[in-house]
Amino acid sequence: MWGFFLMLQAACNSFATLSVLRALAGAAEACSDPSFMLITQMWYTRKEQPLRIGLWYTANGAGIALGGLLGYAIGHIKGALASWRYEFIIIGALCCIWGIVIGIFMPDSPVTAKFLNQREKRIAVERLKSNQTGIENKHLKGYQVIEAFKDIKTYLLFFLALVGNIPNGGISNFGTLIIKGFGFSTLVTTLMQIPYGVFIILSILTCVFLNDRFADNKRCLFILLFLCPNIAGAFGLRFVAEEHHVGRYFCYLLTGPYNAAFVMILSLQIANTAGHTKKVVTNAVLFLGYCTGNIAGPFFYKTNQSPAYPLGIWSMIVSHLLEVVVVITFWILMKMENARRDKIQSEQEGGLEGRDLDATAFVDLTDRENLNFRYIY
């Protein structure tokens, strides 16, 4: 459906029809990342999840890089239609084809995987015991919905997604215009997106592989580390003189690692929420923040401020600094809660070593209900 609505946009001749189709395409797209996160959670342990999320999230960088190359090629098509119409048709068709492939070959959980035999399915499920996040449950549980909205983590994750994607909303919509302001032609500007996409891929892979080297992961730490280039790049775009095109372009490249930080934020959400209904609700709230940030971001880029867009650049700086504050808050709260649970269980008969982890591993309990659950930060 996403690809279908993209292809239809090639036939648009008015702002109204384009707006309607863009809204429908957005609605169709909305299920992708939340679905990928839930599927990742059903297949991998909490320690394995950041690396796996990072691997499929590199598609964002690949899309920017290949999209730049494809856009440059499509821009040279001399046909009966305008080049932008060909872009919608070609990319929409590719999306439709891949949707069919996903529908046929991608299982939604180990239990339904046709390429696993019964023994392998059992192993795939058993290895997730340490997650303490339960298994898929098709029943909506009202108390888990209420708990999700009473949990401070839900609001911290929403705010993280919001402030993390205000810069994304601006850069993704105005990145090419910022580069064009450096003095490049429209088609060359499209090509200059390729290094940006490659840098995003390298940032994500570096982040998730380094994080994977730590026994307990250091997700909040790596969010903070990979926000540093963004903050530096945003300050550079604001204060490096406009005539220094090369320097400003490198500052623009430095705004890419926010993707690596966002991968870590996604991994925080799925690792720290138990109870299937609560996971789905928290997932939805996080992506509401994601969408709100992407909606808000472009409004900071005023036409009369081009090509420097000072207000837009300041929105990036402030958003990332707020993100730092929220990440540190999340880190402290999760550490305190783990210490509280350790203290409670150490005073019980058998102590921490005597906990019955098997009893709660596959029960549909929330992270608040399950005292055996420990938060990852």
N, C-alpha and C positions, 0 to 999 in steps of 0.2 A: 504493500500500500504506500509506503514511504516513497519508493521508486516511482510508482504510478503517478502520485501527486507531483513529483518532481518533473516527470515527463510532460504532464499537462500544463505546467508553467510555461513551456515553450510556446503554447498557443495564446498566451495572455496578450491583450492589447490595452489593458487599463489597470490602474493602481488597485481598484476594488477587487477585480478577479484575481490579481496576483496576491493580494493580502489574504483572501479567503483560502487559496490553495496553499499559501505558506503556513497558515494556521493549521490546515488539515495535515500537511506534511509534518509539522511539529508534533501534532497529536499522534501520528503514526510512529514517529521517531522516539517518542517519549518512553516507550517500553524497553528500548534496547539496553541501555546501561544498567537500569535496575534489574532486568532479567539476567544479564550476564553476571551481575554480582551474586544474585541468589543461586545461580547454577554453579558459580565458582565455589560458593560456600558449601554446596552439597557434595563437591568432589574432593576438596583439599582441606588439609589441616590448617589451623589458624596461622601457624608459622609459615606454611607454604603459600598462603593466600596473597600477600603483597607481591611476590614475584610473579604469580600467575595473573593478577590484575594488571601489573605493569606490562606483561607481555602482550595482553590483548589491548591495553590502552595505548601502546606504541602506534596502533593504527591511526590515532589522531595525528601524530607527527608524519606518518607515512602518507596520510590523506592530504596533508598540507603540501608535502614535498611532491608527491605524484600529481596532486591537483594542480600545483604550479606548472609542472611540466605538461600535463594534459591541457591545462588552460592555454598555455603558450601555443601548443599544437592546434587546438581548436580555433584559436584566434587567427590562424593562417588558412582556415578553410574558406574557399571562395565558392560558395554555393548560393542557392536561391534564398536561403534564410540568413538572418543576422547571426553572427558567431555565438552570441549569448544563448540563442535558441538551441543551437546544436549542443551547447554545453549541458543544458537541462535534459535534452533527449538522451545523450550518450551516458551521462552519469546516472540518470534515472533508470535507464535500461540495465546498467551494470548492477545497480542496487536491487532491481527486481530479480535478476538472475541469481544473485547471492542469497536473497531471501528464500528462494526455492531450494537452493542447496542446504541452507540452514534447516529449513522445515523438514527435509528428507533425512539428513544425516546427523543432526545434533540432538542427543538425548537430553532430557531435562533433569535427570538424576541417575545415579548408578543403578537404581532398581529397574529402570526402563531401558537401559543401554543394551541394544541388540548385539553388540560386539563382545559382550561379556557373558560367560556361562554362569551358572548359579553359584559356584564356588567363588569365582572372581567378584561377583556382585556382593557376596557376603564379606569378602576381604575389603572391598572398596568402602563398605559401610562401617565395618569394625574399626578400620584405621582412623575414623573420625571421632572415636570415643573420647579422646582427650579434649576435643572442642567444647564439650558440655553445652552445646547449643541446640540439642534436640534434632529432630528430623522433620522433613516436609509434612505439613498437616493442612488438609484442604478445608478444615472448618474454621470459620471466623470466630475468634474468642473475644467477646466484648471486654472482659476485664483486662486483656492484654492491650487492647486499643487504649483504654483509659490509663493503664500503667505507662504506656509509651508517651502519652501527653503529660504525665506527671513526672517524668524522668528528665532531669536537667541535661542529661547527655543529648537528648533529642534536640533541645534548643541550641546547645553548643554546636552540634553537627550542622544544624540548619544555618546558624550564623557563620560557621566556617565555610560552608558551601556558598553562602551569599557573598561574603567579602572576598572569597577566593576567586569568584567568577565575575565580579564587577570588572576587574582588569581583563579577564578573558572576553567578556562581551564587547569591550572597547577594542582590544587588539584584533580579535577575529573579524570585526566589522570594519575597522579603520586601519588595520595593519598595512594594507596595500596603499592606502592614501598617505600614511606616514612615510612609507618608503618612497612613494612618488614625490613627496616633498623634498627628498634628497636630490632630486634632479633627474630621475630615470623616466623613460617613456612608459606607457601603460603596459605594453607587452613585456618589456624588460623587468618592470616591477613584479609581474607575475612570476618570472623566472627567479627573482631574488627571494621568493618565498621558499625555494627548495632548501637552501642552507638552514633556514629557520625550522623547517620540518625535520631535517636531519638532526639538528641540535636538540630538538624536543625528544626524539627517539633516544639519542645518546644520554640525555639527562635522566630519562625514566629508567633506562636499563642500568645506568650507574647507580642510581638511588636504590632500586629494588635488589640489585645484586649485593651492594654493600650492606643493606639492611639484613639480608638473608644470612650474612656471615656472623651475625650476633645471635647467641643462643636464645635470648628472650625477645629479640627484635628491639629496635630503638626508634619506634615510628615517629613519636613527637619530635625527637632529636633530629631525625632526617627531614621532617617537614620544615623545621626551623633552618637547617643547613641549606636546603634547596630553595628557600625563600630569599636567602641573602643575594644571589645573583639578580633576582627580580627587582629587589629594592634598589640595588646598585644600578641596574639598567634603567629603571624608572627615573632615578635622580639624574642619570646621565642624559636621558632624553629631555629632561627639563632644563638642565644647566649647561650642557655642551653646546657651544655656539652653532648656529644653523649652517654656517659655511663649512663646518667640519663633517662632511657627508660620511666619510668612512667611519669616523669615531661614533657618530650617531647611529650608523647602521649596526655596529657591534653592540651598542647599548640596546638597540632593538632586539638583537639576537638573545641578549641576556634576559629578556622577558619571557623566554620559553620554558625555563625550568619550573614554572608554577605547575605545569602538567605533572611533574614528578611529585611535587608536594601534594597535589590533589589525589594522585594514586594512593598515597599514604593515608589521606583523609578517608578515602573510600574503604581502605583496609581497616581503619579504626572502627568504622561503622559496622561492618559485617563481623568483625572479631569480638566486638563488645556488646552485641545484642543477642539475646537468646529468647526462644519462644517464637514460633513461626509467624503468628499474627503480628507480634511486636516487631519482628524483623521487617516484615512487609511495610508496616506503617512507618517505622523509622526510616526505611529506605526511601519511601515516598516523600517524607518530610525533607530529607537531605536533598533530594532532587528538585523539590519545590524551591529550596534555597538556591540551588544551581541555576534553575530557570530564571528566578527573580534577579539574580546577579547578572545573568546574560541579557535580561531585558533592560536593567538599569544602566549597565555599562555604556552603551552607545550614547545615552543622553548627556553624558559629560563632554562629548566631543562636539563642540559648536562650530558650525560652518564658518562663522566669521573669525575663528581662531586658527584656521588652517594656515600653513601646514604643521605648525608647532603643537597645536592643541594643548595649551598649558593646563586648562581645567581637567581635561581627560587624563593627562599625565599625573596631576596631583591626585586624582581619584585612585589611580593605581598605587601611589605611594601610601596614601592613608589607608586604603583597603588592606594592603599587605602588612602594615604595622598593626592594624586591628587584628589581623589573622594571627600574628605572633602572640598577642595578648591572650586570645581565645585558646590557642594551642597550649600555652603554659598553664592556663587555668584548668583545662582538660587533664593535662599531665598530673597536676597536683591533686585534683579530686579523685582520679582513678587510683593513684598511689595510696592515698589516705583510705579509700574504701577497701583496697586489698589488705592493708595493714589491719583494718577493723575486723575483717573476716578471719584473717590469720589468728587474731587474738581470741575471737569467739570460739573458733574450732580447736585451738590449742588448749583451751580450758575444758573442753568436752572429753568424755571418756575415749581413750585411744589417741587423742591429740590429732595433729595434722596428718601424721603418718597413718592413722587408723581410719581415715575417711573412706567411705564406700563410694568411689567414683563411678563404678559400674551401675549403681542404682539410679543415678541421675543422668547418665550420658545420653540416653535416647528417649527420655521423657520430655514432653513438650512444656518444659518449665521456662519461665523468663529468667533473665540474669539476676533479677532481684529475689525471685523465689528460691533459686538454687544457690545455697551457701557454698557449694563446691566450685562455683564459677569464679574465675579470677580474670580481672580486666587486663588487657594488653595496652601499653602506652609507649 
